[in-house]
Amino acid sequence: MSVDIPQTRSPLGLLLLLITLCLVVLYWGVSVGSAGFVNLGLMPDEPVLAAIVFDIRLPRTLGALCCGALLGLSGALAQGLFRNPLADPYLLGSASGATLGVAAALVAFRVSPSAGHWLARLGLTGAAFIGAMVAVLLTLALARGFQHTFRLLLCGIVVGVVLGALCSLTLLLDPEVMQSMQTFMLGSTSYVGWNSVIIMAIGWLVCIVIATPLGRFLDGLSLGESTAISLGLNISLLRAVLVCVLALAVGLSVAQTGLIAFVGLASPHLVRSMVKVTHSHLLLISSAMGAALLGVADVLARCLLAPRELPVGVLTAVLGGGYLLWLMQKRQFPSAGVEQ
């Protein structure tokens, strides 16, 4: 027996609500941390507090919001592309490929995951994108395209396991890098600085500008490939473009914050449980939902065991896993398609 979830009437209202929540999280995020609560009104008289807020907490909180937006967008893309409401941004082994790319760059160029220089962050992002793209292309080659969803899923799992093993083997070549990568692989925003925020913000803008106009293609694809073809859509080309956008979004998030689970899976689900929208709107609102979810999770990760911090990836895995189990129990899997 399924449970009907009340739906809001206005997608714009939901988007404004999520933006408001993100602003609340931003204020909350710059006010709390391992150093305790900071009264923002005292910053003009306390240069140390100002440095903590503007150099550490503000970029970290903005980074969490940007990373969540990337994951929410990539989750909506994955579920639309594969017409599967359980599709995850990491489905095609892209996360393992991105992590392998980062590990290879760390070993080859002797940089740290916490390096704040813009050139180092850009290099890690490029390595992650290349790794994610290679993983996706390898999965598609093994699955012989998108036609067989089950085969695609199995190939994605196999590619992810193999690339994950290669990543571990790469890290064994340099024990110092392996130690510094442990927190990174658990998912953490503690490495995020202003350069990472700028890279993720620009990357998200590029992804959303490319993906949103292609929402019509995802709408047609949700009704079947024959329908999409009848609308005059070039399926192969548009799929290739969206797969590149998916790989870019995943590579950007993994390079800056490591592996953060379930945000990309849960965000489109939550949006579809509240509103009925076309994919063009779903991509934008899922981005806002992902930003809000990861922003809240990041602040909770700082507060729950203060002054110690939890890796935010561990917290999202626990909460996201619980949400997925609840969906399975209630059999409430919103369709990835679009109601016309």
N, C-alpha and C positions, 0 to 999 in steps of 0.2 A: 504494500500500500504506500503510495507516494504522498508526499506532503507538498501542497501548493504554497509557494512563496509569494507574498504580495509584491506586486510590481508597481514601481513609481510611474507616474504618467509622463513625466518630462525627462528625456535624455539630457537636455540642457540643465535642468534642475539638479540631476545627479552629478553632472560635470562640475557645476558650481559648488555643490556640496563637497565633492572630493578636493577641489582646489582650496576651499576653506579649511578642510581638514589638513591639507599639506601645509598651509600657512600656520596653523596651530602647532603642527609637528615641528615646523621650523623654529618657532619661538621656544617650544619645549626643548628641542634639541640643543639650542645654544645656551639654555639656562641650566641644564643638568649634565653631570658627567662625573668622572672619578674624583675630581677636585671639589665636588659638592655643588650645591645650588648657587648660581650667580645672579645677583640682582642687577639687571641690565641698567638700571638707573644710576648705579654707582660707578660705571665704567669710566666716565670722564675723570674721576678722581683716583682711579685705581688702574695704572697702566698695565699691571700684571694681569688683572682680570680682562682688560681689553685685549691683551695678547692671546689669552686662553680662548676668548670668544671668537676673535676674528682670524686667528691663525690655525686653530685646531677645531673647535666645535662647529663653527659656521661652515667651513668647507666640507667637513665630515657629514653634517646633516644634509647639505645641498647635494653632496655626492650620493648619499643614500637615496634621496628623492630621484636623482637622475638615473641611478642604476635601476631602481624600481620601475621607472618609466620605460626604460629599455626592455626590461624583462616582461612587463605587461604587454608592451607592443609585440615582442617576439612570440609571446604565448598566443596572442590573438592571431598572429600570422600563421603560426604552426597549426593551430586548430582549424583555421580556414583553409589552408593549403591542403591538409590531409583529410579534411572533412571528418575529423575525429575529435569529439569533445574532451578526450583524455590525452590528446597530443600535448607534448611538453616542448619548450624551446630546445631542450637538450636531447630530443628524441633521436636525431640522426647522428649522434656521436659528436655533435659540434662542441659540447662542453669539454669532452676529453681531448678533442683536437686543439681547442683553444688553450687548455692547460698544458698540453705537450708543447705547443708553440712558445708559451711563456717560459716553461722550464728550459727549453733549448736555448732561448735567448739569454736567460740568466746564467746558464753554464757557459755559453759561448762568449758573452760580453762581460761577465763578472759584475753584474749589477744586482742590486737588492730589490725585492718586491716593494720595499718601502721607499725606494729612490723617488725624490720629489721633483727632480729636474724635468722640464717639459720634454726634452729630447728622449730621456729614458722612458717616460710614460708613453710617449708616442711610439717608441720602438717596441715596447711591450704590447701596445694595442695592435700594431701592425703584425707582430708575430702571432698574437692570438687570433686575429682575423684570418691570416693565412692558414693557421692550423685548423680553425673551424671550417673554412672553405674546403680544405683538403678532405676533412672528415666527411662533410656532406656529399661531396662529389664521389668519394669512395663508396659511401653507402648507396647512393643512387646508382652507381655503376654495378655494384653487386646485386642490387634489387631489380636492375633492368628498368629503371624509371619509377613512376608513381603509381603504376596501374594496380599493383598488388599490395594493399595496405599491410597485410599480415607479414608478407615477405620483407617489406620495407622496415617494419618494426624489428623483426629478427635481425636483419642486416645492421640496423642502427645499434642494437644491443651488442652485437659481435664487434663492430667497429669501435664502439665505446670501450669495451673491455680490452681489446688489443691495444688501442692508443693509450688507455690508462696504464697498461703494463709497460709500454714503451716510455711513458712519462716517469714511472717509478724507476725504470732502468737508467734513464737519463740522470735523474737526481742522485742515484747511487754513485755516479761518476764524481760527484762533488758533495761530500757530506755537509759542508757549510751551507750550500744552497738548499739541500734537503731540509735542514733544520729551519731555515727561514721560510721555506715554502709550506710548512705544516699549518700554521695559522692561516696563510693565504688560501690553502685548499679547503679549509673549513668554512671559508666565507667570512670576510671581515671588512669593515669600512674604516678601520683604524689607520690604513695606509693612505687614505684619500686626502689629497691636498688640493690647492686651487687649480693646479695644472690638470689634475684628473677630472675635476668638475668641468673645466672648460672643454676638455676633450669629449667627455660624455654628453655634455649639453649640445655641442656642435654635431656630434654623431647622431644623437636622438633627432635633432632637427632635420638632418639629411635623410634619415630613415623614414620619418613621418611624412616629409614632403614627397618622397618617392612612393611610399606605400599607400597613402590615403587616396590618391586618384585611382589606384588600382583596386579599390574596394568593390567597384562594379564587377571586376573579374571574379573576385571571391564570392560575390553574391550569385553570379551565374554558375560558378563551379559548385556551390552548395546544392544546386538543383540538378547536378549531373554534368558530365563532360559534354554530352550531346547538346544540352541546352546552352552551355558556354560557347560551343562552336557555332550554334545557330545564331548567336548574338554577334557573330563576326569577330570573336576574340581569338587571338593567337595564343593558344594555351601553352605551348612549349616556351615561347619567348617570355610571356608574363610570369610563368612559373620560375623560370631561370632568374628573372629580375628579383622576384620576391624571395627566392632562396638566398640570393646574395644579400638582400636586406636583412634576412633572418640571421645569416652568418655574421654580418657586420654588427648587429645589435648584440648577439651573444658574445662575440669577440670583445666588444667594448666593455661589456659588464664584467666578463671573466678577467680581463686584463687589469681592471682597476680594483675589483673587490673579491675576486676568487669565485668559488662555486657557491651560489645561493639558491637553494632548492625551493620549489613549490610556488614561488611568487608568480612566475610566468604561467603556471598551470591554473592557479586559483583566481587570478585577476579577471580573465574573460568569463569564467564561470559566475563569479559574483555579479559582474555587469549584466550578463544575460538573465540572471535570476531577478534582476530589478527592472530592466527595460528591454524592449524589443526594438532593435536598431539594425540598420544596414551595416556592412563591414566598414564602410568609410568612417562612420561614427564610432563603431565598436573599437577600432584601432586607437582612436584618440582617448576614449573614455577608459579603455583598459590600461593605457599608459598612466592616466591619472590614478586609477585604482592601484596599479602596481607601485607607483610613487608613494601613495598613502600607506599601503601595507608595509613596504620596506622601511619607510620613515618611522612608523610606529614600532616595528620590530627592532630597529636600531636603537631607539631611545630605551625601550624595555631591556635590551641586552646590556645597556649601560647601568640601568637602575636596579635590576633584580638582585644582583649579588654585589652591589656597590660596597667598597671601592673597586672590586674586581669586575671584569667585563666578560660577558659570554660572547663567543663568536656568533655573529648575527645569523650565519648560515645554519648553525645548530638550532637556533630558536625557530627560524622559519621552517626547518625540516620537521620539528616536533609539531608546531602549530598546523603547518600545511598537511602533514600526514594525518593528523586528527581530523582535519576538514575533509580530506579525501575519504577516510573511513566513514565519516558521517554521511557523505554522499552515497557511498556504496550501501550503507545500511538502509537509507531512505529511498535508494534507487532513484535519486533526483539528479539525473545527468542532463542538464540543459543541452539541447541540440546545438551543434556548431553551425547549423544552417540559418537562413534568414527567413523570417515570415514576411511575406509580401502583403 
